[in-house]
């Protein structure tokens, strides 16, 4: 650690809003925790009082001021910090830090930028510089042109050929971005994009390719690890914040996984990032061809997901690396014994599901695209993709019970709803599978990978098998309890109930499928199934937990909770 760093200023994310949510509160709070552990005085600028990081005792001093250069300069003038952290407050903090650097404020007060150098941030944010930087090492990027007028946008679109995507540079959550199939859409989208940024990027559309992300960490000694890789359930064309995301990736071949991992490390080293960054790829589903979409030289929404999915505290480690530590100096925060240099290995599946509140806004378009509209998300953990997905769908607060056995959804045109995704997309897929759409038909309309669709079809198949046992609700009433339990323990019934639980069916889902809801209240249906399966011994196994608990006695409670 650099001894001369005694006081550090951290830029927060400002107000929480759609497109910029609580993940930056999480990363900022972790960074402040790291500073406190090192005995470094922390000064935080964040106008939002409804955050963890602004709570008493997290930072040594808090300024409830806007994260704007003029306000930050006054705080710097008063506090005279030795260093500043820019990458823990999202795009707001990053843009503010770049302005402070370019205007000479940081140099004037002798404030050192900790972690990723500002030039590296500029290289990733300015599209022209970014493409040139990656061209130097032969890494493919999406063909694009940076424009500063509507006329330049028209000329670029004509050169690239429709369809194209417009992106506003230096914007968060895909603000101002959108796909354009013709000149009319182009002019409308360009006007919106220029309202968010002075620079607009016109890129050739790769809609339908897979979207893959890697979270990469590098220290100042050039040591690198990839902490987590993630795969979007939806293909390119839907913002990653709008998409279901699965960690680790499920459909990549070994060659694809390692090719993209090696490229991510090559990129972070060449750009010179110190700390954490997020590399996003578009991957051709029919070959190993790829394009780098963007590199976020900061903690992002994906970083928060990766931290919680793997147990590797990315923001905490990134703050320590910014203070001058190497990865080999730091211990893993969970095990307390292994080094932070080790890459996490997951033997479980994590699924992130976004949540929307679009019904609260009048006139809002429900279609999903390259601009983010979600206001939050749920992370669920399971032993299989199906289990994790069903758990997550139960928790998004839309009154759903999982992928199947939900209240009836009325969809006028299923084919159109599959082709033009909305916030109800996953349930449209469920409906389509239940009424007989084939996996190939859904794939052609959605471009969702067939592997995911096969898993979803598996859930529908289990549900249909359960429905064939609707007589269980009747015979349970006139059979003797012992006789009925003997019937339930027959191989075909036992195996079906066991499979339903393994693949994430709640007790209520099973009860509704076999018709119990018609004979009793909703809560009783679930409790009845719970009673039956406990008597049959269909409960989570603890053998694996006992083994782990013996190895890590300090983590025993955490292990039991996480598995059960």
C-alpha positions as CSV (number, residue, x, y, z in Angstrom):
1,X,0.0,0.0,0.0
2,X,1.2,3.5,-0.8
3,X,2.1,5.1,2.6
4,X,1.4,8.8,1.5
5,X,-2.3,8.1,1.0
6,X,-3.9,9.3,4.3
7,X,-7.2,10.8,3.0
8,X,-9.3,9.6,0.1
9,X,-12.3,11.3,-1.6
10,X,-14.9,8.9,-3.1
11,X,-17.5,10.0,-5.6
12,X,-20.9,8.4,-5.1
13,X,-23.5,7.8,-7.8
14,X,-25.8,10.7,-7.1
15,X,-29.6,10.2,-7.1
16,X,-30.9,6.7,-7.7
17,X,-33.1,6.5,-10.8
18,X,-34.2,4.2,-13.6
19,X,-31.0,3.1,-15.4
20,X,-28.8,3.7,-12.3
21,X,-29.9,1.7,-9.3
22,X,-28.5,0.5,-6.0
23,X,-25.6,-1.5,-7.4
24,X,-23.4,1.7,-7.0
25,X,-24.4,2.0,-3.4
26,X,-23.2,-1.5,-2.9
27,X,-19.8,-0.9,-4.6
28,X,-19.3,2.4,-2.9
29,X,-20.1,0.9,0.6
30,X,-17.6,-1.9,-0.1
31,X,-14.9,0.6,-1.1
32,X,-15.5,2.7,2.0
33,X,-15.2,-0.5,4.1
34,X,-11.8,-1.3,2.5
35,X,-10.6,2.2,3.2
36,X,-11.6,2.0,6.9
37,X,-9.9,-1.4,7.2
38,X,-6.6,0.3,6.0
39,X,-7.0,3.2,8.4
40,X,-7.4,5.7,5.5
41,X,-9.7,8.7,6.2
42,X,-12.7,8.7,3.8
43,X,-14.7,11.6,2.4
44,X,-17.8,10.8,0.4
45,X,-19.8,13.0,-1.9
46,X,-23.3,11.7,-2.5
47,X,-26.6,13.7,-2.3
48,X,-28.8,10.6,-1.8
49,X,-29.6,10.1,1.9
50,X,-31.4,6.8,1.3
51,X,-28.2,4.7,0.8
52,X,-26.1,2.5,2.9
53,X,-22.9,4.4,2.1
54,X,-24.3,7.7,3.5
55,X,-25.3,6.0,6.8
56,X,-23.5,7.1,10.0
57,X,-20.1,5.4,10.5
58,X,-19.6,4.1,6.9
59,X,-17.6,7.1,5.7
60,X,-15.7,9.4,8.0
61,X,-17.2,12.5,6.3
62,X,-20.2,12.8,4.0
63,X,-21.1,15.7,1.8
64,X,-24.7,15.6,0.5
65,X,-23.8,17.6,-2.6
66,X,-24.5,16.9,-6.3
67,X,-21.7,14.8,-8.0
68,X,-20.8,17.7,-10.3
69,X,-17.3,19.2,-10.9
70,X,-18.1,22.6,-9.4
71,X,-19.4,21.1,-6.1
72,X,-16.6,18.4,-6.0
73,X,-13.9,21.1,-6.5
74,X,-15.2,23.0,-3.4
75,X,-15.0,19.8,-1.3
76,X,-11.5,19.1,-2.6
77,X,-10.5,22.7,-1.7
78,X,-11.7,22.3,1.8
79,X,-10.7,18.6,2.6
80,X,-7.5,18.4,0.6
81,X,-7.6,14.7,0.0
82,X,-4.5,12.8,-1.1
83,X,-6.4,10.6,-3.6
84,X,-9.7,10.2,-5.3
85,X,-11.7,7.0,-6.3
86,X,-13.7,7.5,-9.5
87,X,-15.0,4.0,-10.4
88,X,-17.4,3.3,-7.6
89,X,-20.2,5.7,-8.5
90,X,-21.2,4.5,-11.9
91,X,-21.2,6.7,-15.0
92,X,-22.0,9.9,-13.0
93,X,-18.8,9.7,-11.0
94,X,-16.7,8.6,-13.9
95,X,-17.9,11.6,-16.1
96,X,-17.3,14.0,-13.2
97,X,-13.8,12.6,-12.6
98,X,-12.8,13.0,-16.2
99,X,-14.0,16.6,-16.2
100,X,-12.1,17.4,-13.0
101,X,-9.0,15.9,-14.6
102,X,-9.3,17.7,-18.0
103,X,-10.0,21.0,-16.3
104,X,-6.8,20.7,-14.2
105,X,-8.6,20.7,-10.8
106,X,-7.0,17.5,-9.7
107,X,-3.5,18.7,-10.6
108,X,-4.1,22.1,-9.0
109,X,-4.8,20.5,-5.6
110,X,-2.4,17.6,-6.0
111,X,-5.1,14.9,-5.9
112,X,-3.9,11.5,-7.2
113,X,-6.4,9.3,-9.1
114,X,-6.3,5.9,-7.4
115,X,-6.8,2.7,-9.4
116,X,-7.4,3.0,-13.2
117,X,-5.7,6.1,-14.7
118,X,-8.0,8.7,-16.2
119,X,-6.5,8.2,-19.7
120,X,-7.6,4.6,-19.5
121,X,-11.1,5.7,-18.6
122,X,-11.1,8.1,-21.5
123,X,-9.9,5.4,-23.8
124,X,-12.8,3.2,-22.9
125,X,-15.5,5.9,-23.0
126,X,-14.5,7.7,-26.2
127,X,-15.6,5.3,-29.0
128,X,-13.0,6.5,-31.5
129,X,-10.1,6.1,-29.0
130,X,-11.5,2.7,-27.8
131,X,-11.6,1.2,-31.3
132,X,-8.1,2.5,-32.1
133,X,-6.8,1.1,-28.8
134,X,-8.2,-2.4,-29.5
135,X,-7.1,-2.3,-33.1
136,X,-3.5,-2.0,-31.8
137,X,-3.8,-5.5,-30.4
138,X,-5.9,-7.0,-33.1
139,X,-9.1,-7.3,-31.1
140,X,-12.3,-7.0,-33.1
141,X,-14.8,-4.3,-32.3
142,X,-18.3,-3.5,-33.7
143,X,-17.8,-1.4,-36.8
144,X,-19.0,2.1,-35.9
145,X,-18.6,5.8,-36.5
146,X,-18.6,8.6,-33.9
147,X,-20.8,11.5,-35.0
148,X,-21.5,15.0,-33.6
149,X,-24.3,16.1,-35.9
150,X,-27.5,14.5,-37.4
151,X,-26.0,14.9,-40.9
152,X,-23.0,12.8,-39.8
153,X,-25.3,10.2,-38.4
154,X,-27.2,9.9,-41.7
155,X,-23.9,9.7,-43.7
156,X,-22.6,7.0,-41.3
157,X,-25.8,4.9,-41.5
158,X,-25.7,5.1,-45.3
159,X,-22.0,3.9,-45.3
160,X,-22.7,1.0,-42.8
161,X,-26.1,0.0,-44.2
162,X,-29.3,-0.7,-42.3
163,X,-30.0,-2.0,-39.7
164,X,-27.8,0.1,-37.4
165,X,-27.8,0.9,-33.7
166,X,-27.3,4.4,-32.3
167,X,-25.6,4.8,-28.9
168,X,-25.1,8.0,-26.9
169,X,-21.5,8.2,-25.7
170,X,-20.7,8.7,-22.0
171,X,-24.3,7.6,-21.2
172,X,-25.5,5.1,-18.6
173,X,-28.0,2.3,-19.1
174,X,-28.1,2.6,-22.8
175,X,-29.8,6.1,-22.6
176,X,-30.6,7.4,-26.0
177,X,-29.8,4.2,-27.8
178,X,-31.9,2.2,-30.2
179,X,-32.1,0.1,-33.3
180,X,-32.9,1.7,-36.6
181,X,-34.2,-0.2,-39.7
182,X,-34.8,2.9,-41.9
183,X,-34.2,6.6,-42.3
184,X,-37.3,7.7,-40.4
185,X,-36.3,5.7,-37.3
186,X,-32.8,7.0,-37.6
187,X,-33.7,10.7,-37.5
188,X,-36.0,10.1,-34.5
189,X,-33.4,8.1,-32.6
190,X,-30.6,10.5,-33.5
191,X,-32.6,13.4,-32.0
192,X,-33.1,11.5,-28.8
193,X,-29.5,10.4,-28.6
194,X,-28.1,13.9,-29.0
195,X,-30.3,15.0,-26.1
196,X,-28.1,12.8,-23.8
197,X,-24.7,13.3,-25.3
198,X,-22.7,15.5,-27.7
199,X,-21.3,12.3,-29.4
200,X,-23.5,9.6,-31.0
201,X,-22.1,6.3,-32.2
202,X,-23.6,4.7,-35.3
203,X,-22.8,0.9,-35.3
204,X,-23.6,-2.0,-37.6
205,X,-26.3,-4.1,-35.8
206,X,-25.4,-7.6,-34.7
207,X,-28.9,-8.3,-33.4
208,X,-29.4,-12.0,-32.6
209,X,-25.7,-12.7,-31.6
210,X,-25.1,-14.0,-28.0
211,X,-24.1,-11.4,-25.4
212,X,-21.4,-12.6,-23.0
213,X,-19.7,-10.7,-20.2
214,X,-16.5,-11.2,-18.2
215,X,-15.6,-9.5,-14.9
216,X,-11.8,-9.0,-14.9
217,X,-9.5,-7.8,-12.1
218,X,-5.9,-6.5,-12.6
219,X,-3.4,-5.1,-10.1
220,X,-0.6,-2.6,-10.8
221,X,1.9,-5.5,-11.1
222,X,0.0,-6.7,-14.2
223,X,-1.5,-9.8,-12.5
224,X,-5.0,-10.6,-13.9
225,X,-7.9,-12.9,-13.0
226,X,-11.4,-13.4,-14.4
227,X,-13.7,-13.5,-11.5
228,X,-16.9,-14.5,-13.3
229,X,-18.3,-14.8,-16.7
230,X,-22.0,-14.4,-17.5
231,X,-24.3,-15.0,-20.4
232,X,-27.5,-13.2,-21.4
233,X,-30.6,-15.4,-21.8
234,X,-31.7,-12.9,-24.5
235,X,-29.5,-12.3,-27.6
236,X,-27.9,-9.0,-28.5
237,X,-30.4,-6.2,-29.0
238,X,-31.8,-6.2,-25.5
239,X,-29.8,-4.2,-22.9
240,X,-28.1,-6.5,-20.4
241,X,-30.0,-4.7,-17.6
242,X,-33.3,-5.8,-19.3
243,X,-32.2,-9.4,-19.8
244,X,-32.2,-12.5,-17.7
245,X,-28.5,-13.2,-17.0
246,X,-27.0,-16.5,-16.1
247,X,-23.7,-17.2,-14.4
248,X,-21.6,-19.0,-15.2
249,X,-22.3,-19.2,-19.0
250,X,-24.2,-22.3,-20.0
251,X,-24.0,-22.5,-23.8
252,X,-20.4,-21.7,-24.5
253,X,-18.0,-24.4,-25.7
254,X,-14.7,-24.9,-23.9
255,X,-12.9,-23.2,-26.8
256,X,-15.3,-20.2,-26.8
257,X,-15.0,-19.7,-23.1
258,X,-11.2,-19.7,-23.0
259,X,-10.9,-17.6,-26.2
260,X,-13.1,-14.8,-24.7
261,X,-11.3,-15.1,-21.3
262,X,-7.9,-14.7,-22.9
263,X,-9.1,-11.7,-24.9
264,X,-10.6,-10.1,-21.8
265,X,-7.2,-10.3,-20.0
266,X,-5.4,-9.1,-23.1
267,X,-7.7,-6.0,-23.3
268,X,-7.5,-5.0,-19.6
269,X,-3.7,-5.2,-19.7
270,X,-3.4,-3.2,-22.9
271,X,-5.8,-0.4,-21.7
272,X,-4.0,-0.3,-18.3
273,X,-7.0,-0.7,-16.0
274,X,-6.1,-1.1,-12.3
275,X,-8.9,-2.7,-10.3
276,X,-12.0,-4.1,-11.8
277,X,-13.6,-3.9,-15.3
278,X,-16.4,-5.4,-17.3
279,X,-15.8,-6.7,-20.8
280,X,-18.9,-7.3,-23.0
281,X,-18.9,-9.4,-26.1
282,X,-21.2,-10.2,-29.0
283,X,-20.6,-13.8,-30.1
284,X,-21.8,-15.3,-33.3
285,X,-23.9,-18.3,-32.3
286,X,-22.9,-20.2,-35.5
287,X,-19.1,-19.7,-35.3
288,X,-16.4,-18.5,-32.9
289,X,-16.6,-15.0,-34.5
290,X,-16.9,-12.2,-31.9
291,X,-17.0,-8.5,-31.4
292,X,-16.1,-6.5,-28.2
293,X,-19.2,-4.3,-27.5
294,X,-17.7,-2.2,-24.7
295,X,-15.4,-2.2,-21.7
296,X,-16.6,-0.5,-18.5
297,X,-13.6,0.7,-16.6
298,X,-15.7,0.9,-13.4
299,X,-17.9,-1.2,-11.2
300,X,-21.2,-1.8,-12.9
301,X,-24.5,-3.6,-12.4
302,X,-22.8,-6.8,-13.6
303,X,-20.0,-6.4,-11.1
304,X,-22.5,-6.3,-8.2
305,X,-24.1,-9.5,-9.6
306,X,-20.7,-11.2,-10.1
307,X,-19.7,-10.3,-6.5
308,X,-22.8,-11.8,-5.0
309,X,-22.9,-14.8,-7.4
310,X,-19.3,-15.8,-6.6
311,X,-18.8,-14.4,-3.1
312,X,-15.7,-12.5,-4.4
313,X,-16.0,-8.9,-3.2
314,X,-15.0,-7.1,-6.4
315,X,-15.5,-3.5,-5.1
316,X,-13.6,-4.3,-1.9
317,X,-10.7,-5.8,-3.7
318,X,-10.7,-3.1,-6.4
319,X,-10.4,-0.4,-3.7
320,X,-7.5,-2.2,-2.1
321,X,-5.8,-2.5,-5.5
322,X,-6.3,1.2,-6.0
323,X,-4.4,1.8,-2.8
324,X,-1.4,0.0,-4.3
325,X,-1.8,-3.6,-3.1
326,X,-1.2,-6.6,-5.4
327,X,-3.7,-9.5,-5.8
328,X,-1.1,-11.7,-4.0
329,X,-1.2,-9.5,-0.9
330,X,-4.9,-9.9,-0.3
331,X,-6.8,-12.8,1.3
332,X,-10.2,-14.2,0.1
333,X,-12.8,-12.5,2.2
334,X,-14.9,-15.7,2.5
335,X,-12.3,-18.4,3.3
336,X,-9.8,-16.0,5.0
337,X,-7.1,-18.4,4.0
338,X,-6.7,-18.6,0.2
339,X,-5.4,-15.7,-1.8
340,X,-7.6,-13.2,-3.7
341,X,-5.5,-14.3,-6.7
342,X,-7.6,-17.5,-7.0
343,X,-10.5,-17.5,-9.5
344,X,-13.8,-18.6,-8.1
345,X,-15.2,-21.9,-9.4
346,X,-19.0,-22.3,-9.3
347,X,-20.7,-25.6,-8.8
348,X,-24.1,-23.9,-8.9
349,X,-26.1,-21.7,-11.2
350,X,-27.0,-18.1,-10.6
351,X,-29.8,-16.3,-12.4
352,X,-30.5,-12.6,-12.4
353,X,-34.0,-11.6,-13.4
354,X,-34.9,-7.9,-13.9
355,X,-38.0,-6.3,-12.5
356,X,-40.0,-3.5,-14.2
357,X,-42.7,-1.2,-12.9
358,X,-44.0,-0.1,-16.3
359,X,-47.6,-0.3,-15.2
360,X,-47.0,2.7,-13.0
361,X,-46.2,5.0,-15.9
362,X,-48.8,6.2,-18.4
363,X,-47.9,6.0,-22.0
364,X,-44.7,4.1,-21.6
365,X,-43.7,1.6,-24.3
366,X,-43.5,-1.9,-22.9
367,X,-41.1,-3.1,-25.6
368,X,-37.6,-3.9,-24.5
369,X,-34.5,-2.7,-26.4
370,X,-31.1,-1.3,-26.0
371,X,-32.1,1.3,-23.4
372,X,-32.7,0.1,-19.9
373,X,-36.2,0.5,-18.2
374,X,-35.9,-2.0,-15.4
375,X,-35.9,-0.6,-11.8
376,X,-34.3,-3.5,-10.0
377,X,-33.5,-7.2,-10.1
378,X,-33.6,-10.5,-8.3
379,X,-30.7,-12.9,-7.9
380,X,-31.4,-16.5,-7.3
381,X,-29.1,-19.5,-6.8
382,X,-29.9,-23.1,-7.7
383,X,-28.2,-26.4,-8.5
384,X,-29.7,-26.3,-12.0
385,X,-30.8,-23.5,-14.4
386,X,-34.4,-24.5,-14.1
387,X,-34.4,-24.3,-10.3
388,X,-32.7,-20.9,-10.1
389,X,-35.0,-19.5,-12.8
390,X,-38.2,-20.6,-11.0
391,X,-36.9,-19.3,-7.6
392,X,-36.2,-15.9,-9.2
393,X,-39.5,-15.6,-11.0
394,X,-41.3,-16.2,-7.7
395,X,-39.4,-13.3,-6.1
396,X,-39.8,-10.5,-8.7
397,X,-43.0,-9.3,-7.1
398,X,-45.3,-9.8,-10.1
399,X,-47.5,-12.4,-8.4
400,X,-45.9,-15.3,-10.3
401,X,-45.2,-18.7,-8.9
402,X,-42.5,-19.8,-11.3
403,X,-42.3,-20.5,-15.0
404,X,-45.5,-22.5,-15.0
405,X,-48.8,-22.7,-13.0
406,X,-49.3,-18.9,-12.9
407,X,-52.5,-17.0,-13.4
408,X,-53.7,-17.0,-17.0
409,X,-52.0,-14.4,-19.2
410,X,-54.0,-13.1,-22.2
411,X,-51.8,-12.6,-25.3
412,X,-53.5,-11.5,-28.5
413,X,-50.6,-12.4,-30.9
414,X,-48.0,-14.8,-29.4
415,X,-45.8,-14.8,-32.5
416,X,-45.6,-11.0,-32.4
417,X,-45.0,-10.9,-28.7
418,X,-42.1,-13.4,-29.1
419,X,-40.6,-11.4,-31.9
420,X,-41.0,-8.0,-30.2
421,X,-40.0,-8.6,-26.6
422,X,-41.7,-6.9,-23.7
423,X,-41.4,-7.1,-19.9
424,X,-43.6,-10.3,-20.0
425,X,-41.3,-12.1,-22.5
426,X,-40.4,-15.1,-20.3
427,X,-44.1,-15.8,-19.6
428,X,-44.9,-15.4,-23.3
429,X,-42.3,-18.2,-24.0
430,X,-44.0,-20.3,-21.3
431,X,-47.4,-19.8,-22.9
432,X,-46.0,-20.6,-26.4
433,X,-44.5,-23.9,-25.1
434,X,-47.7,-24.9,-23.4
435,X,-49.9,-24.4,-26.5
436,X,-47.6,-26.4,-28.7
437,X,-44.9,-24.0,-30.2
438,X,-41.8,-26.0,-31.0
439,X,-38.3,-25.1,-29.7
440,X,-37.2,-24.3,-33.3
441,X,-40.3,-22.0,-33.9
442,X,-39.5,-20.0,-30.7
443,X,-35.8,-19.9,-31.5
444,X,-36.5,-18.4,-34.9
445,X,-38.8,-15.7,-33.4
446,X,-36.6,-14.8,-30.4
447,X,-33.1,-16.0,-31.2
448,X,-32.9,-17.3,-27.6
449,X,-30.4,-20.1,-27.6
450,X,-31.9,-23.6,-28.0
451,X,-30.2,-24.8,-24.8
452,X,-32.2,-22.4,-22.7
453,X,-35.4,-23.3,-24.6
454,X,-34.8,-27.0,-24.0
455,X,-34.5,-26.4,-20.3
456,X,-37.8,-24.3,-20.3
457,X,-39.5,-27.1,-22.3
458,X,-38.3,-29.5,-19.6
459,X,-40.3,-27.5,-17.0
460,X,-43.4,-27.6,-19.1
461,X,-43.0,-31.3,-19.6
462,X,-42.8,-31.9,-15.8
463,X,-45.8,-29.7,-15.3
464,X,-47.8,-31.7,-17.8
465,X,-46.8,-34.9,-16.1
466,X,-48.0,-33.5,-12.7
467,X,-51.3,-32.6,-14.3
468,X,-51.8,-36.3,-15.2
469,X,-51.9,-37.0,-11.5
470,X,-54.9,-34.8,-10.8
471,X,-56.6,-37.8,-9.2
472,X,-54.2,-37.5,-6.2
473,X,-56.3,-34.7,-4.8
474,X,-59.4,-37.0,-4.9
475,X,-57.9,-40.3,-3.6
476,X,-56.2,-38.4,-0.7
477,X,-59.6,-37.8,0.8
478,X,-61.0,-41.4,0.9
479,X,-57.8,-43.5,1.2
480,X,-56.4,-44.3,4.6
481,X,-53.3,-42.1,5.4
482,X,-51.0,-45.1,5.5
483,X,-52.4,-46.5,2.3
484,X,-52.2,-43.1,0.6
485,X,-48.5,-42.7,1.6
486,X,-47.8,-46.1,0.3
487,X,-49.3,-45.1,-3.1
488,X,-47.3,-41.8,-3.1
489,X,-44.1,-43.8,-2.5
490,X,-44.5,-45.9,-5.6
491,X,-41.5,-45.2,-7.9
492,X,-43.3,-43.2,-10.6
493,X,-45.1,-40.8,-8.2
494,X,-42.0,-40.4,-5.9
495,X,-39.7,-39.8,-8.8
496,X,-42.0,-37.2,-10.3
497,X,-42.4,-35.3,-7.0
498,X,-38.6,-35.5,-6.5
499,X,-37.9,-34.2,-10.0
500,X,-40.4,-31.3,-9.5
501,X,-38.5,-30.2,-6.4
502,X,-35.1,-30.6,-8.0
503,X,-36.1,-28.3,-10.9
504,X,-37.5,-25.6,-8.7
505,X,-41.3,-26.2,-8.4
506,X,-42.7,-24.7,-5.2
507,X,-45.1,-26.8,-3.1
508,X,-47.9,-24.6,-4.3
509,X,-47.1,-25.1,-8.0
510,X,-47.2,-28.8,-7.5
511,X,-50.5,-28.5,-5.5
512,X,-52.1,-26.4,-8.3
513,X,-50.9,-28.7,-11.0
514,X,-52.6,-31.8,-9.4
515,X,-55.8,-29.9,-8.7
516,X,-55.5,-29.4,-4.9
517,X,-56.3,-25.7,-5.2
518,X,-59.8,-26.6,-6.4
519,X,-60.5,-28.4,-3.1
520,X,-58.8,-26.1,-0.5
521,X,-57.4,-22.7,0.0
522,X,-54.3,-21.7,-1.9
523,X,-52.0,-21.7,1.3
524,X,-53.4,-25.1,2.3
525,X,-52.6,-26.6,-1.1
526,X,-48.9,-25.8,-0.7
527,X,-48.8,-27.0,3.0
528,X,-50.4,-30.3,2.0
529,X,-47.8,-31.0,-0.6
530,X,-45.1,-30.0,1.9
531,X,-46.5,-32.5,4.4
532,X,-46.6,-35.3,1.8
533,X,-43.1,-34.8,0.6
534,X,-41.6,-34.5,4.1
535,X,-43.2,-37.8,5.0
536,X,-41.7,-39.3,1.8
537,X,-38.3,-37.8,2.7
538,X,-38.1,-35.5,-0.3
539,X,-36.0,-32.8,1.4
540,X,-32.6,-31.2,0.6
541,X,-29.7,-33.4,1.4
542,X,-27.2,-32.1,4.0
543,X,-24.3,-34.5,3.4
544,X,-22.5,-32.1,1.2
545,X,-23.0,-29.3,3.8
546,X,-21.6,-31.4,6.6
547,X,-18.4,-32.0,4.6
548,X,-18.0,-28.3,3.9
549,X,-18.8,-27.3,7.5
550,X,-16.0,-29.6,8.8
551,X,-13.5,-27.8,6.4
552,X,-14.7,-24.3,7.2
553,X,-16.1,-24.2,10.8
554,X,-16.3,-20.4,10.8
555,X,-18.7,-20.5,7.8
556,X,-21.0,-23.3,9.1
557,X,-24.1,-21.1,9.5
558,X,-23.6,-19.5,6.1
559,X,-23.2,-22.9,4.5
560,X,-26.4,-24.3,5.9
561,X,-28.4,-21.2,5.0
562,X,-27.0,-21.1,1.5
563,X,-27.8,-24.7,0.7
564,X,-31.2,-25.0,2.5
